[in-house]
């Protein structure tokens, strides 16, 4: 009997366009002061690697969407992207 593999997902949360990103500006300034040339903009975000119990891909997406809507992202000012990862 084969053991069902877990579903792995990567959720990326970023600020929506037009929302000020003071942390991104601070990082941009720090990179410039460290001599990193050509940096014209930095937007920071959050990355979540999540493992789910075996489930169909569609069900996994439903669960992850609920997680984003309820906790992982502030949907007023943030966007999120869900990627199911192989392996």
C-alpha angles and dihedrals in degrees: 000000000000121000111234112242122236120249114244121203138181118211118194119195120192136169115264118252110274095030111118114246109200092172090053090050091050091051091048091052092047092050091051092049089050090057099256101148129210099026105149101168142357127199117185127207145159130270125201125189107199132184119204130195112259110296140143114277092246092053091046090054090050091052093046092048089053090049091052094046093047104036123346099062135035094222092197091069105009138067124206135203125200120206123181108218124215120236 
